[in-house]
């Protein structure tokens, strides 16, 4: 089962690289994240899987698609993905996801969904690794201010 | 069960994308693939050493940093596109000096 998911990851990654349409490439990248989340779950890492699914397949995809809508000219038809293809791809991906979740090994599922796993990760994160959480928070703030400075400077240039 | 070939393949695809593609969005996708291969390698290391809790906390931080990298890169892409009206990485050479 893990090899099937791994093969799907590699296939989606290849599609993300070779597809010419940037929108379809981004959707393939989201599929990579989704299958990676399933793999994390199968390996007994449900917290990392949940983060990968919500952040990797959700937030990053939305950010890139939003940027693409800002920078693509409306007359550029070559980058507009066919809607039917997107709908069919989404349905097939959702079906794969449901089937994979249904066929997960029972022992992995029971071990991964236990509350102890989530509490254990939280304990490690806040107690053992509290030292490097502060620099990570600083990095996040620096990135936010950097993005704001970049966009503000750009706005001033346009005006 | 050994995930090392999967990790190396994913890493290779990311390197290939970085080296051969000239579109900035493709470059970002290559960086993302490298990050995902790294996260998978770290999780796999935790599985081998039976220390999955610590490794999961590392993976969570890596995923958060990955989002920050993507957001900054997208802001740079937007700024570069406003300046040069293209996403071709060859145009970045004009920024030299």
gemmi code that builds the backbone of each chain (N, CA, C; Angstrom):
import gemmi

chains = {
    "A": [
        ("UNK", (0.821, -1.214, 0.000), (0.000, 0.000, 0.000), (0.858, 1.269, 0.000)),
        ("UNK", (1.945, 1.226, 0.797), (2.840, 2.392, 0.852), (3.491, 2.620, -0.509)),
        ("UNK", (3.797, 1.532, -1.211), (4.425, 1.681, -2.526), (3.467, 2.288, -3.540)),
        ("UNK", (2.169, 1.978, -3.417), (1.180, 2.592, -4.317), (1.146, 4.101, -4.098)),
        ("UNK", (1.104, 4.506, -2.836), (1.088, 5.942, -2.519), (2.393, 6.593, -2.972)),
        ("UNK", (3.525, 5.891, -2.773), (4.814, 6.451, -3.207), (4.853, 6.626, -4.726)),
        ("UNK", (4.322, 5.641, -5.442), (4.253, 5.773, -6.894), (3.385, 6.940, -7.321)),
        ("UNK", (2.283, 7.148, -6.613), (1.411, 8.286, -6.934), (2.133, 9.603, -6.669)),
        ("UNK", (2.969, 9.639, -5.623), (3.742, 10.859, -5.325), (4.702, 11.159, -6.471)),
        ("UNK", (5.431, 10.134, -6.903), (6.412, 10.342, -7.986), (5.711, 10.762, -9.279)),
        ("UNK", (4.597, 10.101, -9.586), (3.852, 10.429, -10.808), (3.352, 11.880, -10.769)),
        ("UNK", (2.800, 12.275, -9.637), (2.297, 13.648, -9.511), (3.436, 14.655, -9.602)),
        ("UNK", (4.597, 14.301, -9.021), (5.749, 15.215, -9.084), (6.238, 15.385, -10.525)),
        ("UNK", (6.273, 14.266, -11.260), (6.694, 14.357, -12.670), (5.704, 15.216, -13.456)),
        ("UNK", (4.410, 15.017, -13.202), (3.392, 15.821, -13.888), (3.555, 17.302, -13.546)),
        ("UNK", (3.863, 17.590, -12.274), (4.024, 18.990, -11.865), (5.177, 19.648, -12.597)),
        ("UNK", (6.186, 18.847, -12.967), (7.350, 19.425, -13.648), (7.123, 19.541, -15.154)),
        ("UNK", (6.507, 18.515, -15.752), (6.462, 18.503, -17.224), (5.250, 19.235, -17.799)),
        ("UNK", (4.200, 19.430, -17.025), (3.027, 20.122, -17.563), (3.373, 21.571, -17.878)),
        ("UNK", (2.919, 22.051, -19.034), (3.260, 23.403, -19.442), (2.357, 24.451, -18.773)),
        ("UNK", (1.117, 24.040, -18.513), (0.182, 24.972, -17.893), (0.549, 25.159, -16.418)),
        ("UNK", (0.865, 26.389, -15.979), (1.275, 26.568, -14.579), (0.185, 26.214, -13.585)),
        ("UNK", (-1.081, 26.443, -13.974), (-2.185, 26.126, -13.056), (-2.276, 24.619, -12.818)),
        ("UNK", (-2.157, 23.841, -13.888), (-2.194, 22.383, -13.731), (-0.969, 21.878, -12.969)),
        ("UNK", (0.174, 22.536, -13.169), (1.373, 22.167, -12.422), (1.165, 22.379, -10.926)),
        ("UNK", (0.520, 23.488, -10.594), (0.275, 23.781, -9.180), (-0.695, 22.759, -8.593)),
        ("UNK", (-1.702, 22.371, -9.373), (-2.645, 21.359, -8.877), (-1.946, 20.002, -8.712)),
        ("UNK", (-1.015, 19.693, -9.602), (-0.243, 18.450, -9.437), (0.622, 18.507, -8.185)),
        ("UNK", (1.165, 19.692, -7.907), (1.946, 19.853, -6.676), (1.061, 19.643, -5.445)),
        ("UNK", (-0.179, 20.133, -5.522), (-1.113, 19.900, -4.408), (-1.412, 18.408, -4.254)),
        ("UNK", (-1.483, 17.696, -5.385), (-1.695, 16.244, -5.320), (-0.508, 15.548, -4.663)),
        ("UNK", (0.713, 16.030, -4.962), (1.905, 15.488, -4.294), (1.767, 15.651, -2.782)),
        ("UNK", (1.352, 16.836, -2.361), (1.195, 17.088, -0.922), (0.138, 16.175, -0.318)),
        ("UNK", (-0.931, 15.960, -1.077), (-2.017, 15.128, -0.548), (-1.558, 13.677, -0.348)),
        ("UNK", (-0.891, 13.133, -1.349), (-0.394, 11.755, -1.217), (0.715, 11.664, -0.160)),
        ("UNK", (1.497, 12.735, -0.034), (2.531, 12.757, 0.999), (1.893, 12.724, 2.388)),
        ("UNK", (0.768, 13.438, 2.532), (0.052, 13.414, 3.816), (-0.436, 12.000, 4.127)),
        ("UNK", (-0.933, 11.297, 3.105), (-1.375, 9.908, 3.313), (-0.189, 9.037, 3.732)),
        ("UNK", (0.972, 9.265, 3.082), (2.171, 8.481, 3.422), (2.619, 8.744, 4.861)),
        ("UNK", (2.580, 10.023, 5.262), (2.932, 10.350, 6.653), (1.999, 9.631, 7.613)),
        ("UNK", (0.734, 9.611, 7.263), (-0.256, 8.954, 8.124), (0.035, 7.454, 8.214)),
        ("UNK", (0.400, 6.862, 7.089), (0.703, 5.427, 7.085), (1.985, 5.114, 7.860)),
        ("UNK", (2.915, 6.087, 7.891), (4.161, 5.875, 8.623), (4.004, 6.138, 10.118)),
        ("UNK", (2.790, 6.519, 10.535), (2.544, 6.752, 11.957), (2.836, 8.171, 12.393)),
        ("UNK", (2.796, 9.126, 11.433), (3.025, 10.533, 11.760), (1.792, 11.350, 11.375)),
        ("UNK", (0.700, 11.249, 12.142), (-0.546, 11.909, 11.727), (-0.498, 13.429, 11.851)),
        ("UNK", (0.291, 13.957, 12.799), (0.345, 15.411, 12.966), (1.028, 16.044, 11.755)),
        ("UNK", (2.155, 15.453, 11.362), (2.846, 15.956, 10.165), (1.951, 15.806, 8.937)),
        ("UNK", (1.196, 14.707, 8.866), (0.283, 14.504, 7.737), (-0.804, 15.558, 7.691)),
        ("UNK", (-1.359, 15.880, 8.853), (-2.418, 16.895, 8.891), (-1.878, 18.255, 8.485)),
        ("UNK", (-0.654, 18.585, 8.948), (-0.049, 19.859, 8.560), (0.239, 19.889, 7.068)),
        ("UNK", (0.755, 18.770, 6.557), (1.083, 18.728, 5.132), (-0.173, 18.888, 4.274)),
        ("UNK", (-1.261, 18.257, 4.731), (-2.507, 18.325, 3.966), (-3.101, 19.727, 3.993)),
        ("UNK", (-3.129, 20.336, 5.181), (-3.772, 21.646, 5.289), (-2.896, 22.764, 4.731)),
        ("UNK", (-1.600, 22.673, 5.001), (-0.703, 23.751, 4.573), (-0.167, 23.502, 3.164)),
        ("UNK", (0.356, 22.285, 2.939), (0.976, 22.001, 1.639), (-0.028, 21.935, 0.508)),
        ("UNK", (-1.112, 21.200, 0.746), (-2.097, 21.052, -0.323), (-3.110, 22.190, -0.338)),
        ("UNK", (-3.271, 22.882, 0.784), (-4.285, 23.928, 0.843), (-3.719, 25.320, 0.686)),
        ("UNK", (-2.990, 25.750, 1.713), (-2.554, 27.150, 1.764), (-1.593, 27.509, 0.633)),
        ("UNK", (-0.587, 26.651, 0.407), (0.405, 26.971, -0.630), (-0.243, 27.025, -2.005)),
        ("UNK", (-1.172, 26.078, -2.272), (-1.867, 26.089, -3.560), (-2.661, 27.376, -3.743)),
        ("UNK", (-3.354, 27.783, -2.688), (-4.149, 29.010, -2.778), (-3.251, 30.218, -3.018)),
        ("UNK", (-2.113, 30.267, -2.323), (-1.190, 31.399, -2.496), (-0.677, 31.478, -3.930)),
        ("UNK", (-0.285, 30.316, -4.476), (0.282, 30.337, -5.834), (-0.802, 30.685, -6.864)),
        ("UNK", (-2.000, 30.107, -6.704), (-3.083, 30.404, -7.659), (-3.463, 31.880, -7.586)),
        ("UNK", (-3.460, 32.416, -6.354), (-3.774, 33.848, -6.193), (-2.743, 34.712, -6.914)),
        ("UNK", (-1.474, 34.366, -6.757), (-0.423, 35.116, -7.441), (-0.551, 34.983, -8.956)),
        ("UNK", (-0.890, 33.779, -9.415), (-1.053, 33.580, -10.860), (-2.190, 34.449, -11.403)),
        ("UNK", (-3.273, 34.568, -10.641), (-4.384, 35.403, -11.120), (-3.984, 36.877, -11.148)),
        ("UNK", (-3.045, 37.277, -10.274), (-2.599, 38.672, -10.294), (-1.691, 38.956, -11.480)),
        ("UNK", (-0.837, 37.990, -11.817), (0.202, 38.299, -12.808), (-0.159, 37.853, -14.220)),
        ("UNK", (-1.167, 36.997, -14.387), (-1.495, 36.554, -15.742), (-2.404, 37.572, -16.422)),
        ("UNK", (-2.060, 37.983, -17.630), (-2.971, 38.862, -18.360), (-4.249, 38.128, -18.746)),
        ("UNK", (-5.357, 38.878, -18.783), (-6.652, 38.252, -19.059), (-6.727, 37.673, -20.472)),
        ("UNK", (-5.950, 38.253, -21.385), (-6.029, 37.780, -22.765), (-5.202, 36.531, -23.005)),
        ("UNK", (-4.406, 36.115, -22.000), (-3.531, 34.967, -22.178), (-4.327, 33.674, -22.016)),
        ("UNK", (-4.737, 33.109, -23.121), (-5.579, 31.912, -23.070), (-4.767, 30.648, -22.820)),
        ("UNK", (-3.450, 30.716, -23.081), (-2.659, 29.490, -23.009), (-2.527, 28.971, -21.589)),
        ("UNK", (-2.673, 29.865, -20.598), (-2.474, 29.427, -19.222), (-3.796, 29.105, -18.516)),
        ("UNK", (-4.914, 29.230, -19.234), (-6.184, 28.928, -18.596), (-6.443, 27.426, -18.700)),
        ("UNK", (-6.584, 26.795, -17.540), (-6.776, 25.347, -17.522), (-8.204, 25.003, -17.932)),
        ("UNK", (-8.370, 23.914, -18.677), (-9.730, 23.505, -19.026), (-10.498, 23.102, -17.767)),
        ("UNK", (-11.693, 23.657, -17.638), (-12.464, 23.447, -16.404), (-12.859, 21.981, -16.254)),
        ("UNK", (-13.240, 21.365, -17.383), (-13.668, 19.960, -17.325), (-12.535, 19.068, -16.813)),
        ("UNK", (-11.303, 19.351, -17.279), (-10.148, 18.558, -16.849), (-9.908, 18.715, -15.345)),
        ("UNK", (-10.062, 19.944, -14.865), (-9.861, 20.195, -13.437), (-10.914, 19.464, -12.609)),
        ("UNK", (-12.179, 19.497, -13.073), (-13.255, 18.837, -12.326), (-13.026, 17.326, -12.298)),
        ("UNK", (-12.703, 16.744, -13.467), (-12.474, 15.293, -13.530), (-11.273, 14.909, -12.666)),
        ("UNK", (-10.204, 15.693, -12.744), (-9.022, 15.411, -11.927), (-9.322, 15.495, -10.437)),
        ("UNK", (-10.121, 16.498, -10.053), (-10.463, 16.652, -8.635), (-11.293, 15.463, -8.150)),
        ("UNK", (-12.261, 15.010, -8.986), (-13.108, 13.887, -8.583), (-12.268, 12.609, -8.446)),
        ("UNK", (-11.378, 12.369, -9.419), (-10.531, 11.168, -9.369), (-9.622, 11.215, -8.130)),
        ("UNK", (-9.036, 12.382, -7.860), (-8.170, 12.520, -6.684), (-8.944, 12.280, -5.400)),
        ("UNK", (-10.155, 12.814, -5.333), (-10.980, 12.619, -4.132), (-11.333, 11.150, -3.951)),
        ("UNK", (-11.637, 10.464, -5.072), (-11.956, 9.032, -4.983), (-10.748, 8.237, -4.490)),
        ("UNK", (-9.555, 8.572, -5.049), (-8.331, 7.913, -4.593), (-8.139, 8.125, -3.096)),
        ("UNK", (-8.356, 9.359, -2.647), (-8.158, 9.682, -1.243), (-9.098, 8.863, -0.354)),
        ("UNK", (-10.367, 8.785, -0.759), (-11.346, 8.027, 0.031), (-10.952, 6.550, 0.084)),
        ("UNK", (-10.544, 5.998, -1.090), (-10.166, 4.577, -1.135), (-8.944, 4.314, -0.267)),
        ("UNK", (-7.937, 5.210, -0.344), (-6.741, 5.029, 0.470), (-7.060, 5.097, 1.959)),
        ("UNK", (-7.887, 6.044, 2.348), (-8.222, 6.160, 3.760), (-8.997, 4.937, 4.238)),
        ("UNK", (-9.813, 4.361, 3.320), (-10.617, 3.193, 3.709), (-9.738, 1.956, 3.879)),
        ("UNK", (-8.716, 1.838, 3.025), (-7.883, 0.642, 3.039), (-6.630, 0.770, 3.888)),
        ("UNK", (-6.537, 1.815, 4.687), (-5.365, 1.936, 5.559), (-5.311, 0.752, 6.514)),
        ("UNK", (-4.107, 0.257, 6.826), (-4.010, -0.835, 7.792), (-4.606, -0.430, 9.139)),
        ("UNK", (-5.308, -1.371, 9.745), (-6.051, -1.054, 10.955), (-5.129, -0.643, 12.102)),
        ("UNK", (-3.976, -1.334, 12.213), (-3.102, -1.027, 13.344), (-2.499, 0.363, 13.214)),
        ("UNK", (-2.173, 0.762, 11.973), (-1.635, 2.103, 11.760), (-2.686, 3.144, 12.095)),
        ("UNK", (-3.922, 2.878, 11.681), (-4.981, 3.839, 11.919), (-5.228, 4.028, 13.416)),
        ("UNK", (-5.286, 2.924, 14.142), (-5.576, 3.054, 15.564), (-4.427, 3.728, 16.305)),
        ("UNK", (-3.188, 3.456, 15.854), (-2.045, 4.085, 16.520), (-1.952, 5.558, 16.179)),
        ("UNK", (-2.329, 5.898, 14.956), (-2.130, 7.269, 14.509), (-3.226, 8.203, 14.981)),
        ("UNK", (-4.429, 7.685, 15.153), (-5.522, 8.583, 15.504), (-5.668, 8.762, 17.006)),
        ("UNK", (-4.856, 8.070, 17.783), (-4.962, 8.217, 19.230), (-4.571, 9.616, 19.669)),
        ("UNK", (-5.222, 10.072, 20.752), (-4.931, 11.421, 21.233), (-3.511, 11.519, 21.775)),
        ("UNK", (-2.933, 10.386, 22.180), (-1.589, 10.416, 22.749), (-0.557, 10.900, 21.762)),
        ("UNK", (-0.750, 10.568, 20.494), (0.196, 11.002, 19.471), (0.218, 12.520, 19.375)),
        ("UNK", (-0.977, 13.115, 19.333), (-1.053, 14.579, 19.209), (-0.493, 15.248, 20.462)),
        ("UNK", (-0.854, 14.718, 21.636), (-0.359, 15.306, 22.872), (1.152, 15.149, 22.984)),
        ("UNK", (1.664, 13.997, 22.540), (3.100, 13.768, 22.602), (3.869, 14.746, 21.741)),
        ("UNK", (3.376, 14.995, 20.538), (4.047, 15.954, 19.650), (4.005, 17.351, 20.256)),
        ("UNK", (2.858, 17.721, 20.823), (2.741, 19.034, 21.460), (3.707, 19.181, 22.615)),
        ("UNK", (3.851, 18.100, 23.393), (4.769, 18.154, 24.532), (6.214, 18.333, 24.067)),
        ("UNK", (6.583, 17.570, 23.020), (7.948, 17.698, 22.484), (8.172, 19.098, 21.940)),
        ("UNK", (7.144, 19.609, 21.236), (7.292, 20.915, 20.579), (7.442, 22.036, 21.603)),
        ("UNK", (6.640, 22.025, 22.655), (6.625, 23.158, 23.581), (7.620, 23.005, 24.718)),
        ("UNK", (8.033, 21.769, 25.041), (8.950, 21.600, 26.172), (10.372, 21.309, 25.707)),
        ("UNK", (10.519, 20.280, 24.864), (11.874, 19.914, 24.445), (12.443, 20.927, 23.470)),
        ("UNK", (11.606, 21.422, 22.566), (12.106, 22.285, 21.495), (11.643, 23.718, 21.663)),
        ("UNK", (11.454, 24.146, 22.899), (11.009, 25.531, 23.107), (12.118, 26.520, 22.744)),
        ("UNK", (13.372, 26.060, 22.742), (14.493, 26.956, 22.447), (14.443, 27.476, 21.006)),
        ("UNK", (14.169, 26.581, 20.056), (14.208, 27.038, 18.661), (12.851, 27.529, 18.166)),
        ("UNK", (11.825, 27.486, 18.991), (10.545, 28.040, 18.560), (10.598, 29.561, 18.464)),
        ("UNK", (11.371, 30.191, 19.370), (11.488, 31.652, 19.352), (12.160, 32.150, 18.063)),
        ("UNK", (13.299, 31.565, 17.647), (13.863, 31.966, 16.351), (12.919, 31.713, 15.178)),
        ("UNK", (12.166, 30.618, 15.242), (11.216, 30.347, 14.152), (10.153, 31.441, 14.088)),
        ("UNK", (9.663, 31.876, 15.281), (8.680, 32.961, 15.303), (9.288, 34.245, 14.743)),
        ("UNK", (10.569, 34.489, 15.063), (11.249, 35.673, 14.518), (11.366, 35.598, 13.000)),
        ("UNK", (11.673, 34.391, 12.504), (11.767, 34.214, 11.043), (10.428, 34.517, 10.381)),
        ("UNK", (9.350, 34.052, 11.001), (8.016, 34.286, 10.430), (7.714, 35.784, 10.395)),
        ("UNK", (8.016, 36.488, 11.499), (7.779, 37.931, 11.527), (8.631, 38.646, 10.486)),
        ("UNK", (9.897, 38.231, 10.368), (10.784, 38.851, 9.377), (10.239, 38.649, 7.970)),
        ("UNK", (9.717, 37.439, 7.700), (9.176, 37.168, 6.372), (7.938, 38.014, 6.107)),
        ("UNK", (7.081, 38.150, 7.113), (5.866, 38.963, 6.934), (6.236, 40.409, 6.641)),
        ("UNK", (7.184, 40.954, 7.416), (7.597, 42.341, 7.176), (8.288, 42.478, 5.824)),
        ("UNK", (9.052, 41.466, 5.442), (9.699, 41.511, 4.131), (8.695, 41.547, 2.996)),
        ("UNK", (7.653, 40.705, 3.109), (6.615, 40.689, 2.067), (5.902, 42.028, 2.007)),
        ("UNK", (5.566, 42.572, 3.191), (4.883, 43.870, 3.223), (5.756, 44.956, 2.600)),
        ("UNK", (7.061, 44.918, 2.925), (7.965, 45.927, 2.360), (8.076, 45.793, 0.848)),
        ("UNK", (8.152, 44.562, 0.370), (8.253, 44.328, -1.074), (7.024, 44.868, -1.797)),
        ("UNK", (5.841, 44.498, -1.301), (4.609, 44.890, -1.981), (4.376, 46.393, -1.862)),
        ("UNK", (4.757, 46.983, -0.718), (4.564, 48.417, -0.544), (5.461, 49.196, -1.501)),
        ("UNK", (6.724, 48.747, -1.613), (7.652, 49.413, -2.522), (7.143, 49.328, -3.956)),
        ("UNK", (6.614, 48.162, -4.300), (6.097, 47.956, -5.646), (4.911, 48.863, -5.919)),
        ("UNK", (4.048, 49.023, -4.904), (2.876, 49.882, -5.052), (3.300, 51.327, -5.282)),
        ("UNK", (4.329, 51.756, -4.513), (4.818, 53.124, -4.676), (5.406, 53.327, -6.061)),
        ("UNK", (6.087, 52.314, -6.585), (6.677, 52.414, -7.924), (5.600, 52.567, -8.986)),
        ("UNK", (4.498, 51.784, -8.813), (3.407, 51.854, -9.784), (2.760, 53.225, -9.760)),
        ("UNK", (2.559, 53.789, -8.534), (1.945, 55.106, -8.434), (2.859, 56.177, -9.042)),
    ],
    "B": [
        ("UNK", (10.488, -2.727, 3.676), (10.011, -1.408, 3.238), (11.158, -0.402, 3.341)),
        ("UNK", (11.466, 0.227, 2.226), (12.545, 1.202, 2.216), (12.119, 2.377, 1.346)),
        ("UNK", (12.105, 3.555, 1.944), (11.632, 4.729, 1.213), (12.768, 5.578, 0.655)),
        ("UNK", (13.994, 5.122, 0.821), (15.130, 5.914, 0.333), (15.047, 6.152, -1.187)),
        ("UNK", (14.737, 5.135, -2.019), (14.622, 5.413, -3.455), (13.542, 6.447, -3.775)),
        ("UNK", (12.439, 6.414, -3.037), (11.366, 7.391, -3.273), (11.866, 8.798, -2.943)),
        ("UNK", (12.569, 8.911, -1.813), (13.093, 10.224, -1.399), (14.093, 10.747, -2.434)),
        ("UNK", (14.992, 9.868, -2.869), (16.003, 10.297, -3.851), (15.355, 10.665, -5.186)),
        ("UNK", (14.332, 9.907, -5.588), (13.649, 10.237, -6.847), (12.963, 11.589, -6.765)),
        ("UNK", (12.281, 11.827, -5.648), (11.601, 13.115, -5.460), (12.616, 14.259, -5.451)),
        ("UNK", (13.744, 14.029, -4.795), (14.810, 15.026, -4.766), (15.365, 15.270, -6.171)),
        ("UNK", (15.540, 14.183, -6.918), (16.058, 14.317, -8.282), (15.112, 15.078, -9.185)),
        ("UNK", (13.818, 14.826, -9.026), (12.836, 15.565, -9.841), (12.900, 17.054, -9.514)),
        ("UNK", (13.045, 17.380, -8.216), (13.157, 18.786, -7.824), (14.400, 19.440, -8.393)),
        ("UNK", (15.535, 18.752, -8.330), (16.785, 19.287, -8.895), (16.651, 19.477, -10.403)),
        ("UNK", (16.049, 18.472, -11.073), (15.842, 18.558, -12.526), (15.001, 19.782, -12.871)),
        ("UNK", (13.944, 20.002, -12.089), (13.062, 21.143, -12.343), (13.816, 22.459, -12.144)),
        ("UNK", (14.655, 22.519, -11.117), (15.405, 23.754, -10.864), (16.417, 24.039, -11.968)),
        ("UNK", (17.013, 22.968, -12.502), (18.093, 23.165, -13.466), (17.595, 23.403, -14.890)),
        ("UNK", (16.455, 22.849, -15.249), (16.041, 22.889, -16.639), (14.937, 23.897, -16.944)),
        ("UNK", (14.129, 24.237, -15.985), (12.997, 25.125, -16.255), (13.387, 26.586, -16.082)),
        ("UNK", (12.853, 27.432, -16.948), (13.182, 28.847, -16.901), (12.042, 29.705, -16.367)),
        ("UNK", (10.917, 29.062, -16.084), (9.789, 29.806, -15.539), (9.944, 29.908, -14.019)),
        ("UNK", (9.639, 31.081, -13.469), (9.819, 31.261, -12.021), (8.843, 30.411, -11.212)),
        ("UNK", (7.631, 30.185, -11.754), (6.667, 29.330, -11.055), (7.196, 27.894, -11.003)),
        ("UNK", (7.817, 27.454, -12.104), (8.404, 26.103, -12.119), (9.571, 26.016, -11.131)),
        ("UNK", (10.334, 27.108, -11.028), (11.423, 27.126, -10.048), (10.873, 26.955, -8.635)),
        ("UNK", (9.763, 27.656, -8.381), (9.128, 27.519, -7.064), (8.646, 26.088, -6.831)),
        ("UNK", (8.097, 25.470, -7.879), (7.639, 24.080, -7.754), (8.831, 23.153, -7.460)),
        ("UNK", (9.973, 23.417, -8.117), (11.167, 22.619, -7.838), (11.629, 22.753, -6.392)),
        ("UNK", (11.602, 23.981, -5.874), (11.989, 24.201, -4.474), (11.025, 23.470, -3.545)),
        ("UNK", (9.732, 23.517, -3.888), (8.723, 22.829, -3.076), (8.970, 21.317, -3.055)),
        ("UNK", (9.301, 20.761, -4.226), (9.565, 19.317, -4.288), (10.779, 18.945, -3.446)),
        ("UNK", (11.804, 19.808, -3.468), (12.974, 19.555, -2.623), (12.585, 19.579, -1.143)),
        ("UNK", (11.737, 20.531, -0.780), (11.295, 20.618, 0.614), (10.482, 19.403, 1.035)),
        ("UNK", (9.637, 18.930, 0.124), (8.822, 17.753, 0.460), (9.688, 16.500, 0.587)),
        ("UNK", (10.698, 16.378, -0.283), (11.613, 15.239, -0.169), (12.360, 15.285, 1.162)),
        ("UNK", (12.752, 16.486, 1.578), (13.450, 16.625, 2.861), (12.541, 16.244, 4.027)),
        ("UNK", (11.294, 16.705, 3.977), (10.357, 16.367, 5.048), (10.140, 14.863, 5.127)),
        ("UNK", (9.991, 14.240, 3.951), (9.794, 12.784, 3.927), (11.028, 12.062, 4.479)),
        ("UNK", (12.230, 12.573, 4.141), (13.451, 11.947, 4.648), (13.520, 12.040, 6.170)),
        ("UNK", (13.119, 13.183, 6.710), (13.168, 13.362, 8.168), (12.165, 12.432, 8.856)),
        ("UNK", (10.960, 12.343, 8.288), (9.945, 11.449, 8.875), (10.427, 9.993, 8.792)),
        ("UNK", (11.033, 9.650, 7.662), (11.530, 8.273, 7.488), (12.650, 7.966, 8.488)),
        ("UNK", (13.504, 8.978, 8.750), (14.544, 8.805, 9.761), (13.959, 8.552, 11.138)),
        ("UNK", (12.886, 9.268, 11.455), (12.216, 9.051, 12.734), (11.593, 7.680, 12.838)),
        ("UNK", (11.053, 7.187, 11.714), (10.469, 5.839, 11.712), (11.548, 4.792, 11.949)),
        ("UNK", (12.709, 4.984, 11.308), (13.808, 4.012, 11.464), (14.328, 4.010, 12.900)),
        ("UNK", (14.476, 5.215, 13.489), (15.035, 5.308, 14.844), (13.982, 5.197, 15.934)),
        ("UNK", (12.746, 4.977, 15.536), (11.633, 4.835, 16.481), (11.509, 6.061, 17.389)),
        ("UNK", (11.624, 7.244, 16.782), (11.524, 8.505, 17.530), (10.580, 9.435, 16.778)),
        ("UNK", (9.368, 8.945, 16.555), (8.464, 9.621, 15.629), (7.923, 10.927, 16.203)),
        ("UNK", (7.799, 11.039, 17.525), (7.221, 12.253, 18.112), (8.132, 13.459, 17.881)),
        ("UNK", (9.417, 13.286, 18.171), (10.366, 14.385, 17.987), (10.450, 14.781, 16.509)),
        ("UNK", (10.443, 13.771, 15.662), (10.579, 14.031, 14.228), (9.340, 14.738, 13.672)),
        ("UNK", (8.187, 14.412, 14.233), (6.969, 15.100, 13.781), (7.015, 16.583, 14.129)),
        ("UNK", (7.546, 16.902, 15.314), (7.653, 18.322, 15.665), (8.615, 19.040, 14.720)),
        ("UNK", (9.683, 18.351, 14.325), (10.597, 18.927, 13.323), (9.887, 19.146, 11.996)),
        ("UNK", (9.088, 18.152, 11.583), (8.394, 18.242, 10.295), (7.398, 19.394, 10.294)),
        ("UNK", (6.725, 19.609, 11.413), (5.763, 20.712, 11.497), (6.465, 22.046, 11.293)),
        ("UNK", (7.622, 22.213, 11.957), (8.380, 23.468, 11.801), (8.848, 23.622, 10.357)),
        ("UNK", (9.300, 22.520, 9.754), (9.778, 22.589, 8.364), (8.646, 23.010, 7.425)),
        ("UNK", (7.451, 22.462, 7.655), (6.315, 22.817, 6.789), (5.962, 24.294, 6.940)),
        ("UNK", (6.034, 24.805, 8.181), (5.735, 26.228, 8.395), (6.770, 27.106, 7.687)),
        ("UNK", (8.041, 26.726, 7.813), (9.096, 27.495, 7.130), (8.910, 27.418, 5.610)),
        ("UNK", (8.439, 26.268, 5.142), (8.181, 26.098, 3.708), (7.145, 27.109, 3.214)),
        ("UNK", (6.101, 27.317, 4.006), (5.081, 28.300, 3.626), (5.677, 29.703, 3.574)),
        ("UNK", (6.546, 30.006, 4.546), (7.177, 31.331, 4.567), (8.026, 31.522, 3.308)),
        ("UNK", (8.781, 30.484, 2.955), (9.617, 30.561, 1.746), (8.745, 30.802, 0.513)),
        ("UNK", (7.629, 30.066, 0.430), (6.730, 30.229, -0.717), (6.164, 31.643, -0.760)),
        ("UNK", (5.750, 32.169, 0.401), (5.139, 33.495, 0.418), (6.139, 34.565, -0.013)),
        ("UNK", (7.375, 34.485, 0.497), (8.391, 35.470, 0.109), (8.737, 35.329, -1.371)),
        ("UNK", (8.858, 34.093, -1.834), (9.183, 33.856, -3.248), (8.070, 34.409, -4.154)),
        ("UNK", (6.812, 34.205, -3.744), (5.706, 34.715, -4.555), (5.691, 36.241, -4.571)),
        ("UNK", (6.036, 36.856, -3.428), (6.120, 38.321, -3.408), (7.217, 38.808, -4.347)),
        ("UNK", (8.346, 38.090, -4.357), (9.429, 38.447, -5.286), (8.994, 38.266, -6.739)),
        ("UNK", (8.256, 37.165, -7.002), (7.761, 36.929, -8.366), (6.837, 38.063, -8.799)),
        ("UNK", (5.946, 38.466, -7.892), (5.005, 39.544, -8.208), (5.759, 40.845, -8.501)),
        ("UNK", (6.737, 41.150, -7.632), (7.503, 42.375, -7.835), (8.294, 42.328, -9.142)),
        ("UNK", (8.887, 41.181, -9.431), (9.672, 41.041, -10.671), (8.771, 41.140, -11.899)),
        ("UNK", (7.562, 40.559, -11.798), (6.639, 40.608, -12.932), (6.147, 42.035, -13.174)),
        ("UNK", (5.929, 42.778, -12.095), (5.512, 44.163, -12.269), (6.596, 44.985, -12.939)),
        ("UNK", (7.846, 44.608, -12.700), (8.969, 45.385, -13.237), (9.276, 45.008, -14.683)),
        ("UNK", (9.255, 43.700, -14.981), (9.727, 43.262, -16.291), (8.634, 42.626, -17.149)),
        ("UNK", (7.437, 42.410, -16.577), (6.300, 41.843, -17.302), (6.585, 40.456, -17.877)),
        ("UNK", (7.420, 39.704, -17.225), (7.697, 38.337, -17.661), (8.072, 37.492, -16.433)),
        ("UNK", (8.032, 36.161, -16.620), (8.446, 35.255, -15.551), (9.687, 34.466, -15.950)),
        ("UNK", (10.333, 34.895, -17.039), (11.511, 34.179, -17.531), (12.713, 34.471, -16.634)),
        ("UNK", (13.375, 33.406, -16.202), (14.509, 33.605, -15.292), (15.706, 34.226, -16.002)),
        ("UNK", (15.743, 34.129, -17.332), (16.850, 34.754, -18.047), (16.818, 36.277, -17.893)),
        ("UNK", (15.597, 36.799, -17.709), (15.481, 38.250, -17.537), (16.081, 38.715, -16.213)),
        ("UNK", (16.256, 37.768, -15.285), (16.836, 38.137, -13.987), (18.276, 38.599, -14.126)),
        ("UNK", (18.922, 38.245, -15.223), (20.310, 38.649, -15.415), (20.435, 40.171, -15.539)),
        ("UNK", (19.337, 40.802, -15.926), (19.385, 42.257, -16.033), (19.555, 42.921, -14.675)),
        ("UNK", (19.191, 42.183, -13.609), (19.274, 42.760, -12.268), (20.697, 42.764, -11.738)),
        ("UNK", (21.635, 42.169, -12.495), (23.010, 42.123, -12.015), (23.593, 43.532, -11.935)),
        ("UNK", (24.400, 43.771, -10.876), (25.070, 45.053, -10.722), (24.106, 46.156, -10.365)),
    ],
}
model = gemmi.Model(1)
for chain_id, residues in chains.items():
    chain = gemmi.Chain(chain_id)
    for i, (resn, *xyz) in enumerate(residues, 1):
        res = gemmi.Residue()
        res.name, res.seqid = resn, gemmi.SeqId(i, " ")
        for name, pos in zip(("N", "CA", "C"), xyz):
            atom = gemmi.Atom()
            atom.name, atom.element = name, gemmi.Element(name[0])
            atom.pos, atom.b_iso = gemmi.Position(*pos), 0.0
            res.add_atom(atom)
        chain.add_residue(res)
    model.add_chain(chain)
structure = gemmi.Structure()
structure.add_model(model)
structure.setup_entities()
